[in-house]
């Protein structure tokens, strides 16, 4: 069975929502999972209704399932509950002022990082800005697009941000225009961030951009810690720290006996919450 077929059946998918351009692919999904027959909703072709839908969703219900890549074996599904997604949304809103922003979302919808973009932004009435191929944006293309769309905030992987920063250094030597002049917020995550590059980015953007570094595994609803800075002047060391836990989350560094380690001692990062997010593997193994 194909990877797509495995995921459709392992997650016991009951319906598909697809754009018109992907109706042919939807037919292929039905062939892989016959239970989808008659349950494919094509965007724009479904009758609309002015009445509010009746929701019986509870905090402990599953909100979404994200699958691992399967690069080390069979893909495994991680189930996240509504309570976990809402805790993330509320934590992001409390930690970052999204109100009034025009927010460029780089992560695709099939990547769990998009949960931390879509819902906090819409919850405060801000604007999501979408690009057809966001992961292909280079420094020049990003600058042009952000000017056209008046982008004030961006969420990207740390790797993309580093690539852009290196490119902006080259651009600034030949272009008198300020770097991303409307930008005031950049959120990043996914890997270690050198403090030296934080300071270089701050200099390029005239210290106007708040840089927010976020950390968390998929099983813990995208992010569990956050640290925000403008130029890292208050920080020491070679890398940007991952910050402090979001509300409703606890993070500890423990030894092999699950005891707290002293400051500066290497240990294992352990994450807890008021209720564990409901992260489980669907696969029997």
C-alpha positions in Angstrom: 0.0 0.0 0.0 1.2 3.5 -0.8 2.2 5.9 2.0 -1.0 7.9 1.3 -3.1 4.8 1.4 -1.5 3.7 4.7 -2.2 7.1 6.3 -5.8 7.2 5.1 -6.6 3.8 6.5 -4.5 4.0 9.6 -6.2 7.2 10.6 -9.6 5.8 9.5 -10.3 9.0 7.5 -14.1 9.5 7.0 -14.2 12.5 4.6 -12.1 14.5 2.3 -12.2 18.3 1.7 -10.5 19.2 -1.6 -10.1 22.1 -4.0 -11.4 21.7 -7.5 -7.9 21.3 -8.9 -7.4 18.1 -6.8 -10.6 16.2 -7.6 -8.7 13.7 -9.7 -6.4 13.0 -6.8 -9.4 12.7 -4.5 -10.7 9.9 -6.7 -7.4 8.1 -6.2 -7.8 8.5 -2.4 -11.3 6.9 -2.6 -9.7 3.9 -4.5 -7.2 3.6 -1.6 -9.9 3.8 1.0 -13.4 2.9 -0.3 -15.0 4.2 2.9 -14.5 7.7 1.5 -17.0 7.0 -1.4 -19.7 9.7 -1.3 -17.8 11.7 1.4 -15.6 13.9 -0.8 -16.4 17.6 -0.3 -15.2 19.9 -3.2 -14.5 23.5 -2.1 -17.0 25.8 -3.8 -19.4 23.0 -4.8 -20.8 22.3 -1.4 -24.2 24.0 -0.6 -23.7 26.9 1.8 -25.8 27.6 4.8 -26.5 30.7 6.9 -27.2 28.7 10.1 -24.5 28.1 12.6 -23.3 24.5 12.6 -24.0 22.5 15.7 -20.8 21.5 17.5 -20.5 18.8 20.0 -16.7 19.0 20.3 -15.2 18.6 23.7 -11.8 19.5 25.0 -10.6 15.9 25.0 -11.7 15.2 21.4 -9.0 14.8 18.8 -8.3 18.0 16.9 -5.8 16.7 14.3 -3.5 13.9 13.5 0.1 14.5 12.3 2.2 11.7 10.8 5.9 11.2 11.1 7.8 11.0 7.8 8.3 7.2 8.1 12.0 7.6 7.2 12.9 5.1 10.0 10.0 2.7 9.4 6.3 2.9 9.2 4.8 6.4 9.7 3.2 6.9 13.1 0.3 9.1 13.7 0.3 11.6 16.6 -3.2 12.6 17.9 -3.5 16.0 19.5 -6.6 17.1 21.4 -8.5 20.3 21.2 -7.4 21.3 24.7 -3.8 21.1 23.6 -4.3 23.1 20.5 -6.2 25.8 22.5 -3.5 25.9 25.1 -1.0 26.6 22.3 -3.2 29.3 20.8 -3.7 31.0 24.2 0.0 30.8 25.0 1.0 32.4 21.7 -1.6 35.2 22.1 -0.3 35.8 25.7 3.3 35.9 24.6 3.1 37.8 21.4 1.0 40.7 20.3 -0.6 39.5 17.0 -3.3 42.2 16.9 -3.2 44.2 13.7 -0.5 42.1 12.1 -0.3 41.0 8.5 1.2 37.6 9.1 3.1 35.7 6.4 2.7 31.9 7.0 5.5 29.8 5.6 4.6 26.3 7.0 2.2 24.3 4.8 -1.1 23.2 6.3 0.1 19.5 6.5 2.9 20.6 8.9 1.8 21.0 12.5 3.6 24.4 12.8 0.7 25.8 10.8 -1.5 25.3 13.8 0.5 27.9 15.7 0.0 30.4 12.8 -3.6 29.9 11.6 -5.5 29.9 14.9 -3.7 32.5 17.0 -3.8 35.0 14.1 -7.5 34.5 13.3 -8.4 34.4 16.9 -7.3 38.0 17.4 -8.7 39.2 14.1 -5.3 39.7 12.4 -4.6 38.8 8.7 -3.0 35.7 7.4 -0.9 36.3 4.2 -0.4 33.3 2.0 2.1 32.7 -0.8 1.7 30.0 -3.4 5.2 28.6 -2.9 6.4 30.1 0.4 9.3 27.6 1.0 10.8 28.7 -2.3 11.1 32.4 -1.3 14.7 33.7 -1.4 15.7 37.0 0.1 15.0 39.1 -3.0 11.6 37.4 -3.6 10.7 37.7 0.1 11.5 41.4 0.1 9.4 42.1 -2.9 6.5 40.0 -1.7 6.5 41.6 1.8 6.5 45.1 0.3 3.6 44.3 -2.0 1.6 42.7 0.7 2.6 45.0 3.6 3.7 42.0 5.7 4.4 42.9 9.3 5.1 39.4 10.7 6.6 36.2 9.4 6.8 32.6 10.8 9.6 30.5 9.3 12.0 27.7 10.2 15.3 28.8 11.7 17.0 27.5 8.6 15.0 29.7 6.2 15.6 32.7 8.5 19.3 32.1 8.5 19.3 31.8 4.7 17.4 35.1 4.4 19.7 36.9 6.8 22.8 35.8 4.9 21.1 37.1 1.7 20.0 40.4 3.2 23.7 41.0 4.1 24.5 40.8 0.4 21.5 42.8 -0.6 22.2 45.6 1.9 25.6 46.2 0.3 24.0 47.1 -3.1 20.6 48.4 -2.0 19.9 51.5 0.0 16.3 50.4 0.9 15.7 49.2 4.4 15.4 45.4 4.9 11.7 44.4 5.2 10.7 47.9 6.3 7.2 46.9 7.5 8.3 43.9 9.6 8.1 44.1 13.4 7.8 40.4 14.3 9.7 37.2 13.2 9.0 33.8 14.8 11.4 31.0 14.2 12.1 27.4 15.4 13.3 24.0 14.4 17.0 24.2 15.1 19.8 26.0 17.0 20.2 29.7 16.3 23.6 31.4 16.7 23.4 34.6 18.8 25.8 36.2 16.4 23.2 35.9 13.6 20.5 37.3 15.8 22.6 40.4 16.3 23.4 40.6 12.6 19.7 40.4 11.8 18.9 43.1 14.4 21.4 45.4 12.8 20.0 44.8 9.3 16.5 45.6 10.5 17.4 48.5 12.7 16.4 46.7 15.9 12.7 47.1 15.0 11.9 43.4 14.7 11.0 41.2 17.7 12.6 37.8 17.1 10.7 34.9 18.9 12.5 31.5 19.1 10.0 28.7 19.8 10.7 25.1 20.7 8.6 21.9 21.0 8.1 18.4 19.7 5.1 17.4 17.6 3.7 15.4 20.4 3.4 18.5 22.6 1.3 20.6 20.2 3.9 22.4 18.2 5.7 24.6 20.8 6.2 24.4 24.6 8.8 27.2 25.1 9.4 30.6 23.8 12.1 33.3 24.0 11.7 36.7 22.4 14.5 39.3 21.9 15.4 42.1 19.6 19.2 41.8 19.4 20.2 39.3 22.1 22.1 42.0 24.0 20.7 40.6 27.3 21.9 37.1 26.5 25.2 35.3 26.8 26.6 32.2 25.2 26.9 31.1 21.6 23.3 30.2 20.9 19.8 31.6 21.4 18.1 29.9 24.3 14.8 28.1 23.8 13.2 30.2 26.5 10.6 29.5 29.2 7.5 27.3 29.1 4.3 28.6 27.7 1.3 28.9 30.1 -0.1 25.5 31.1 3.3 23.7 30.4 6.1 22.6 32.6 9.7 21.9 31.3 12.4 20.1 33.4 15.9 19.0 32.8 16.3 15.6 34.5 19.0 12.9 34.9 18.6 9.2 34.3 16.8 8.8 37.6 14.3 11.5 36.7 15.8 13.9 39.3 16.4 17.6 38.5 20.0 18.3 37.4 21.9 21.4 38.7 22.2 24.5 36.5 24.7 23.9 33.8 24.6 20.1 34.0 23.6 18.1 30.9 20.3 16.2 31.2 17.2 15.1 29.3 14.5 17.7 28.6 11.1 16.4 30.0 7.8 18.1 29.2 4.6 18.1 31.3 1.3 19.9 31.2 -1.9 20.2 33.2 -3.0 17.2 31.1 -0.7 15.5 28.7 -1.8 16.5 25.2 -3.2 13.1 24.2 -0.3 12.4 21.9 -0.4 8.7 21.0 0.7 6.5 18.2 -2.1 5.1 16.2 0.0 2.3 14.9 -0.2 -0.8 17.2 3.6 -0.8 17.6 
